[in-house]
Amino acid sequence: MFKILNESIKSFFKKPESLIYVAFVSIFLHFAITTLVILTLGVIILAKKEMRQAAFSYKGRLVFSVFTLYTVFIATIYGNFIGVGCSILFFLIITISYYARSVLRLKIFENGLDICCVMSIIIAPCAIIDKLFNLGSSGYRCTLWFFNTNYLATIMATVIIICAYKVVSYNSHVLFYYITAFCCAVTMYLCGSMFAFVEILVGLFILLFLNRKHFLLGVFLFVVCFCLVILYCVPEIFPRLSESNITTENRITIWNTSMGLIQKSPFFGHGFLSYYFLLKSIPDAYPSTHAHNFALEPILSFGVIGTVMLLIFLWSYFKKVIECKELLRNNKITLLILSVSTAIIVHATTDMTMLWVQTGLLYALVFAGIGIDERALNKRVLACVKRSEKFNLTNSKEE
């Protein structure tokens, strides 16, 4: 029996889609399980030669590897061992993303997104039950097993954008995706994360705009305006609005502290989560794990040198995204990536929620979808080259 079970497990993990599906499911489980899955899948990919070669076949892999070694080295020098751990997890998440990018096919990718939808529906009643058990706690915000309420809200916001992508791209099973989006919105409301809703508004606007769904965009903007009017008239609907001034003051305090900490090592930083690591040097600093801003965080953690390397790595990826957008007619996955990316940047002006195993893995898998459009673009270019060669050959014979 154990032999049969062992063979079944080996057979399961030999299929590329199995690894991808496991990764998608793990995002919605306890963060300790997500971390374990990242470590396991990362080691499997690195250990197998063909998988490793498939993963590290893209431009940017060299600067990505150097950046990882750099952050590990800097964090080790300063004794920032949490930063060392984050560097390793970052390396493994990107490795999984690279591998997924090389093996993803449209069906696997769409199934993975559907897994996100199903898991989000399951989470909604859990959040409701959690809230009911804590009704006596004033201002309680649902966190469940996501470590921080903002991480949970961010994942739900991303799934709502995925639901919109499904409706716009396929126009099938629409009711299922609307139900999923509603469940995600309920969970987000119970999380009380204000800026996650801004992330949704921006992500959906970009998605509808890029897909030229002008009617839906008009309806969406009308609904948003209607909701804002209701919120203005009845602010009690969203209790945390009354705390927005306090939240803003806290963010400004964190930003001022971060700018002061940057001066300690402006060129090299102190590794991942430098804000948290350096808190002990400022006893009265506002407690946080990061700088809560996408411009301050990389300079604080990686210094100018590390930030430049990170930007080069990101440019190598988004250059391909832009190519697919401009040169492909059927580029729906690329448009999803651009929508999610814009939403991330907007949210990252006040919170770096992507710096977590669950959110990070979700974004990494969504961004891996570019591999599907890449292959479609390569086929198109190859077909154009063949037609050109055939045309030239025909002309030379006629001459």
Stockholm file with secondary structure:
# STOCKHOLM 1.0

chainA/1-399         MFKILNESIKSFFKKPESLIYVAFVSIFLHFAITTLVILTLGVIILAKKEMRQAAFSYKGRLVFSVFTLYTVFIATIYGNFIGVGCSILFFLIITISYYARSVLRLKIFENGLDICCVMSIIIAPCAIIDKLFNLGSSGYRCTLWFFNTNYLATIMATVIIICAYKVVSYNSHVLFYYITAFCCAVTMYLCGSMFAFVEILVGLFILLFLNRKHFLLGVFLFVVCFCLVILYCVPEIFPRLSESNITTENRITIWNTSMGLIQKSPFFGHGFLSYYFLLKSIPDAYPSTHAHNFALEPILSFGVIGTVMLLIFLWSYFKKVIECKELLRNNKITLLILSVSTAIIVHATTDMTMLWVQTGLLYALVFAGIGIDERALNKRVLACVKRSEKFNLTNSKEE
#=GR chainA/1-399 SS CHHHHHHHHHHHHHSHHHHHHHHHHHTTSCHHHHHHHHHHHHHHHHHSHHHHHHHTCSTTHHHHHHHHHHHHHHHHHHTCHHHHHHHHHHHHHHHHHHHHHHHCCHHHHHHHHHHHHHHHHHHHHHHHHHHHHTTTSTTCCCCTTSSSHHHHHHHHHHHHHHHHHHHHHHCCSHHHHHHHHHHHHHHHHHHTCHHHHHHHHHHHHHHHHHTTCHHHHHHHHHHHHHHHHHHHHCGGGSGGGGGHHHHHHHHHHHHHHHHHHHTTSTTTCCSTTHHHHHGGGCTTSCCCSSCSSTTHHHHHHHHHHHHHHHHHHHHHHHHHHHHHHHHCSSCHHHHHHHHHHHHHHHHTTTCCTTSSHHHHHHHHHHHTTHHHHHHHHHHHHHHHHHHHHHHHHHHHHHC
#=GC SS_cons         CHHHHHHHHHHHHHSHHHHHHHHHHHTTSCHHHHHHHHHHHHHHHHHSHHHHHHHTCSTTHHHHHHHHHHHHHHHHHHTCHHHHHHHHHHHHHHHHHHHHHHHCCHHHHHHHHHHHHHHHHHHHHHHHHHHHHTTTSTTCCCCTTSSSHHHHHHHHHHHHHHHHHHHHHHCCSHHHHHHHHHHHHHHHHHHTCHHHHHHHHHHHHHHHHHTTCHHHHHHHHHHHHHHHHHHHHCGGGSGGGGGHHHHHHHHHHHHHHHHHHHTTSTTTCCSTTHHHHHGGGCTTSCCCSSCSSTTHHHHHHHHHHHHHHHHHHHHHHHHHHHHHHHHCSSCHHHHHHHHHHHHHHHHTTTCCTTSSHHHHHHHHHHHTTHHHHHHHHHHHHHHHHHHHHHHHHHHHHHC
//
